[in-house]
Amino acid sequence: MFEARVPRDLTKIPHDQSDPNPWLALYLDDSIPIEESAKAALLRGNDSYSRRFFLPACRPFIFVFFVLVQVLRRFFQSWPHLPRTLHNLIHWGLKTFVSPDANYLILRHFNIGTEILAFIRNNVPGADEVVQTVALRPRKLSDLKDNVFLQHDLNVYNFIIGLNRCLKESGRELETPARLDFSAISDAPFEFEDLPSGKRNFVDVQTAIEFYTPVYALFLARRDFVRAANSLQLDETFAIYVARLLGSDYHLAFIKNNTPMVPLSPFQAGFRLMMHGYDAEALHGYLRRLKRMQAAADAAAA
C-alpha cells in the first residue's frame, strides 16, 4: 500500500499517447537543470501513497497544531528553546518514518547549499577572509543531529552580511571575473551511507517537511523560527549574486522563492521550504552544467 506507483527507473514508464504519464514527462523534460537522481527521487515521492493520501488527510491536524504553537509563541517568545532536542527528534523521525528518497533529498540539500555559497565566495576577491560560514557536508542521517538545520539558516544570513560588508567596505560590486572558479561545485554524485528502508519508511519529503515545520516552531525561540522561515525567500537573492558573477540572468527564470522584504505567512513555510529545495537543486544543477561546459572548452583548446 505504501509503494509508489512509478518504478525506480522512470524511463521504464510506458508511454501511451492517449494517456501520457505526467511524471514521465517531467522526468524527461530538460528545461530545469536538476540532477537526474534528485528529480527521480522527488517525482517518486510525488506519486507515493504518502504524498497523495496521507498528507492531505493530516493537513488539518498539522494546521491546528501550528496554530496552537503560534498562540504559545505570542506569550512565550523564547521558551522553549531546545535546538539539540529538536535535531534529535528530527533525526529519529527521518530514521524511523521517512523514505530513502526523501532522506536522500534532505542530505543533498545541505551539501548543495554549502557548494553554492563556496562558489560565490571563491569568485569574489578577498571574500574568503571575511565571509565565514560552516561547511555542512552530512553523509549520514546521524550527522544532522549536530544542529545542521539551524546552522544552515545561520550560514545564509552570515554569508549575506559578510559578503555585502566586504563589498561595501572596498567600494566594489559583484562582477563577472575573468575566469569563473567552479572548484566548489562537485561533478560527481554525492555519496551517502545506506539510508533506512524499512516497512515504516514511507513518508515522502513534502509530508515530512509539513510535519516538521510546526515542530521547528515549537522547539526554537520565535526569533530563530522567524529567521528560518524568512530565509526560505532568499533564493532569489543568491540567484542574483550568481547572475552577476556569470554575467547572465538565464537561471533566474527557474528561481521561484522571492525576497523576504515582503514576508509571507509562517503557515506557508512548508511549501516555501519545498520550493527552496527545488530552487537550490536547479541552481546547483545549472552551475554543474556550466562547470562541465568550461572543462569541455578547456579540453578543446588544449
C-alpha angles and dihedrals in degrees: 000000000000095000121111115243093228120078122245088251103057092192087072092065106114116241116228111181090206091052110022116191111242093209091054090051093051092045094051094042110102100188091103111052098222115151109260098237091052093046091050092048091051094047093048088053092049090056096044128112088244095058097038101044114001097054097049090048092051099042096088091053092046090051093050091048090049091051091052090050091050091050090050090051091055088066102028109036097167103030128112099026107166110148095163092051088048093053093046089051092048091050092050092049094047092047094046107037112010123096123245090246092055094046089048091055092047094051090045091054096064093046091049093048091052091051095048092051091047091050092055093045093048091055097050112078112236095009093112090069098052108022104081124181136153114254110233113204107158112180098175135027094254089062088069091068090076094084090272096151094050093043090052089061093045090051092056095054096038089052094051093047094046095045096048094044088052092052096043095047091052094042093240139129130210110276139168111273122226088253125014117234109223095170092113093058111084117222098195127074116271110255116218132177116260110291123223112271105172127140091271094052096094105114115115123223097258093049090049091051093048090052095046098047097078090039088055089051092049099050098042129065113259093253091056094049094046090049091050093047093049092047088067089071093055095085091097090051093056091042089056090051088053092046091056091050093047095042087228134095096196094114093054087079091073099041107099107170110090136203123304087221079097100037121204128221116285087233087071093055094101094056092042090052089056090050090047090057091047093050093048092049092049094047093046091047091052093050090049090054091049090050090054091047091052091049091049091050091049091050092049091050094048 
